[in-house]
Amino acid sequence: MKETLQPVRTGKGAPSRQYEYLILSVRPDEPVPIAYQRLREHAEYGKWELERTRLYIGGSRRYWMRRKVMRVERTLDVY
């Protein structure tokens, strides 16, 4: 199983993204219950939610998970 985290760009000129994405790719020879267990662990401990599932010809699967990006505003003014 391969996991890819899509980075969220921040700063000036960056698009305002509300979500960050985690893509899980599962090979056709890997058992489905193991993939579901990984999805549950990410959802429970990492606060990810399943957005999209894709089953490809040949049996490989790909899952897109997302979670809200927390933007923290500065509360103290430093001079």
Secondary structure, 3 states (H helix, E strand, C coil): CEEEEECCCCCCCCCCCCEEEEEEEECCCCCHHHHHHHHHHHHHHCCCEEEEEEECCCCCEEEEEEEECCCCCCCCCCC
